[in-house]
Amino acid sequence: MKRILFVAAVALCALAQAQQQRTIAGASPGGNSPYATDAYPGFDDVDDSKPPERREPSWLWWRRPKKATPAEQYAYAKELEAAEDFSGAASACDALVREWPSSVEAPQAQLRFAKILAKEQEDYVEAFAQLEYLFDFYARDCPYLELVEYGYKLVNTMRDKKKTWFGLSFLSNKQVRRNYESIVRRAPSAPYVPEAMLKIAELREEELEYEEAVKVYESLSTKYPLRTEARTAAYREARARMWLCRRLAYNMSRCGETRGFLRQVMKRYPDIEQMEELKTWLEELEKYMDEAAYKNAKSYDSRRRTVHAARSAWELFLKEYPASPHADEARARIAELSAAPRKETSK
């Protein structure tokens, strides 16, 4: 008896976990297509999103179903659409889903609702939100991957046709980016995902969030190294890294990491179109790091140090920057210190 109770308890826990997984916004299994379970550096955390909630029946009489059954209500919605009463058709579909969420017609009505909003009313933001609702609650009852791709096209249109008023957009880059992130999470193996990730990183850059953009570019190159988008990501990551180096007053550690990354990109893509630009950036970093290391060595030597310590500082500088314009001065100083008595000295 105890064994049976234990097995039942385990089964209930598993069921509860499965139900909980489906409530995570932006991560729906969608029939036989598993959703992404790994992390996406540079994306917003899904934990920051509100769990999806089912829409409740409206208490407003004009938003209530006009028919007695879901089948009749759905037929009514199609009649309105055929008569080009698109606002009425959208409301009829919405009322059906609210009133009969478990009906066979509900997934069909929800999809028709989203498509009317997009195609007939050009409300791409709300259309995508309603498509998300379809994924969250009816993923197993729709052509999942086909509709995720449709959602991707919606976000592209959303970005291309952002509504403005006196030059101000009512749609933030953040909202568009989060929609792209949702698409990537819902269909991580889709062929358009690398392209979507490029757009996510580009939107991060437009928001001046270069640290996060670098993470997205790096993740793209790691996950899809053979795609042409990886090549584009490598260049854009280098550009973002250079922006950070300059913005953060040429932090030496960051400069060293960026220098190494530039060399890696140039080696991996010897025929990259932006090779000359990469070389220019590399020269800029090396010149700065050379000068900074020279000043450090000189400053170290100018203080009261042992001959051995001062000489070691110059030797380290010469080892790291043998082609420096200060190399001859460093060699001369090393020779001078080598000939000096072993006592504290200053230049």
N, C-alpha and C positions, 0 to 999 in steps of 0.2 A: 504493500500500500504506500509506504514511504517513497519507494522507488518511482511509483506511478505519479505521486504528487510532485516529486523532484523534476521528473521529465516534463510534466505539465507546466511547472513554473518556468523551466528553461524555455519552453516553447512560447509561453506568454511574453517573456522578456525579449525573445527574438522578434516576435510580432510587433511589440512596442517600438523596438529599435527601427524596424523596417518602416513603420508608420512615421516615426520621427524623421527619418532620412527624407521622406517625401515632402516634408514640410519646410525643408531648407530652400529659401528663395534662390532661384537660379541654378538648381541642381536636380532636375527631374530625370528619371530613368528612361521614360519614353519607349514603351514596348520592349523590344529586344535590343535596344541601343543603350548600352551602359553609359552613364554620365561620368564626367571627370571626377576622380576622387583625390588626385594629387594636387599639390599647391601650385599656384601660379604667382611667382614673385612679381611685384609691381602692380598686381590687381588689388582692388579693394577687397577686404575680408568679407565673405558672405555672412559672417556672424553679425556684421553691422547692418544687414538687411532685415527688415521685418518679415517674419514668417507669413506666407500667403494666407489669406482668410477668405472663406466662401462669402459670396454676396448674399445678403438677406432679401426676402421679398419686400418690395417697397410698400409703404402705407399710403402713398399718394395714389389716388384712384386712376389718374391718367397714365401712371406707370405700371399699373397692374395688367395682367394678361386679359385680353379681350375675348378669349375663347375658353371653353371648359376643360379641354385636354391638351397635353403637350403636342400631340400630332396635329390637332386643329390649329393651335397657336403657330406652329412652324409653317403650316400651309398658308396661314394668314400673313406671316412675315414675308414669305416668298411672293405672295400676291402684291403686297405693298412695294416690294423691290421691283417687280415687273412693271408696276405703274409709275416707277421712278420716284416714289415717295421714300427716299432713302433714310431720312430721319425717322420716319414712322417704322420702317423695316428694322432699323437698328434698335429702336426702343422695344419692338415686339420680340426680337431675339433676346435682348437683355432681360425682359420680363419672363420669358420662358425659362432661362437658365436660373433665375432667382427663385421662381416658383416651383420648378420641377428639376432640381439639380441632378437627380439620379435617373432621369428618364433617358431613353435611347436618343431622343431628339436633342438633348442638351449639348453634347459635343458638337453636333452639326450646327446648332444655333449659335454657339460660341464662336466657331470658326467664321460663320457668315457675318456675325457681328463685327469681328476684327477686319474682315475684308471689305465690308461696306465702309467702315471708318477710313480705311486706307485708300481704296480706289475711288469712292464716290465723294467722300468728304475731305480727303487729303489731310486727315488728322492722324499723321503718322505716329505721333507720340502715344496717343490713346490707343491706336490700332496695335502698337507693339505691346502695350500694357495688357490688352485683352488677349493677345496671342500668348503672352506669358501666363495668363490665367488658364488658358487652354492646356499649356504644358504642365502646369502645377496640379491640375485636377483631372485632366482627361488625356494624359499623355499616352496611355495604352489604348485609347479609342480613336486615334488619329494617325495619319501617315507622318510619324514623328520627324524623321530626318528631312523629309521633303519640306515640312513646315518650318523646321529650324532654318533651313536655307532661305525660305521665304522671309523669315524674320531677319536674317542677315541683310537681305536686299532692302527690307524696310528701314533698317538702321542706316544703310548707305544713303537711301533717299532722304531720310530724316536729316542727315548731316549736310547733304547737298542743298536741301531746300529749307534751311532754318528760317522760320518766319522772323521778320524784323519790323521794328517800328521806330522811325527816325534813327535808323542805324543801330538800334539796340536789339539784340536777339532775346527771345523769350525762352530759348532752349539752351541750357548750359552745356559746355563741353563735357562736364562731369557726367551729366545724365546720358549723353550719347556714348561716352566711354563705358559707362557701366552696362549699357545695353550690349555693346560689343563683347564685354567680358562675360555677360550671361550667355551669349551665343557660343563663345569658345568653350565655356564650361558644359554646355548642354550637348555639344557635338565635337569633342576634342579631336576626333579622327577625320573630320570633314576636310575636304581638299582646300577650302577657302580659309581655314583657321590661321595659317601663317600670314596671309594677307590681312586678316582681321587683327592679328597681334601687332602688325606694323602700324595699323591705324590707332590702336590703343596707345602704343608708345608715342606716336606723333601727337595725340591729344594730350598726353602727359607733358610733352615738351611745350605745347601751346599754353599749358597752365603753369609753365616754368617749374615743373616737378621733374627735374632732370635725373635725380637719384632714382626715382621710380621708373622713368623711361629706360635708363640703363638696365635695370633688372628685367624689364620686358624684352628688350633687345637680346640680352644675354640668354634668357629663357627660350626665346624663339630659335636662336642659333644652336642651342643645345638639343632642343626637342626635334628640330627639323633641319639638320645640318646639310642635307642634300637638296633642299629647296632653294630656288633662286632668291626667295625672300631672305634667306640666311645671309646671303652676300650683301643685300641692301641693309639688313640689320647690323652687320659688322661695321659698315661705314658710318651708319647713323649713330651707333653706340660710340664709335671713336669721336664723332663730332660732339655728342653729348658729354663725353668724358672731358674733352677739351674745354667745353663751356664751364664745367665744374672747376677745372684746374684754374682757369682765369678768374672765375667768380670768387673762389676761395683763396685768393692771394697766393696761388701757386704752392699749396701745401706740398712739402717735399715727398711725403709718403704717397699722396695721391698722384703726384707727378711721376713718381717711379712706377706705380701701377699702370698709369696711362701709357707711359713710354713702352713698357713691356707689352701692353695690349696692341699698340700701334705696330710694333715689330711682328707680333703674332699675325695680325690681319694682313700685313704686307707679304708675309711668308705664305700664308694660306691662300691668298688671292693675288698672285704676282701680276695678273693681267687686269686687276680691278681698275675701273674707269677713273677713280679718284686718287690714283697712286701719287700724283704730284702734290695733291693737297695733303695727303697723309705724310709725305716726306717733309713738307713744310712744317706741319705740326710737330713731327718728330724733331726737326732741327730746332724749333722754338723751345721745346721742352729740354732738349739736351743743352742748349745754350743757357737756359735759366738754371738748370741743375748744376752745370759746370761752374757758373758764376757764384751760385749759392755755396757750393762745396768749397770753392776757392776762398771765399770770404770767411767761411767757418774755420778752415785750416789756418788762415792768416790770423784770425782773431784768437784761436787757440794758442798759436805760437807767440802772440804778442803778450800773453799773460805769463805770470811766473810759473813755468812748468819745468820738469826735468828735461834734459836734452833728449833722452830716449822717447818721452811722451810727445814732444814737439816733432821730432823726426818721424815718429809713427803716424802722426796726423798728416804730414806731407806725403809720406809714402802711400797712405791709404788714398789720398786725393789723386796721386799720380797713377795708382793702380786702376781707379775707377774712371779717370778721365785722361788717358795717355795722350790724346790728341788736343788737349786744351791749349788755348793760346797762353795760358799761364804755366804750361808744362816746364819750360826752360827755367823759369823763376823757381818752381818747386824743386827741380833737380839741383839748382845752385844752392838753395837753402838746405837741402838734405846733405849736400857735400859739406857745407859750412858747419852744420850741426854735428856731422860725423867726425869732423876734425876738432870740435870743441871739447874741453875737459868735461868729465861726467859730474856736472853740478847744475844747480838751477840756473836757467838762463832766460833771457828775453831778447827779442830781436832788436 
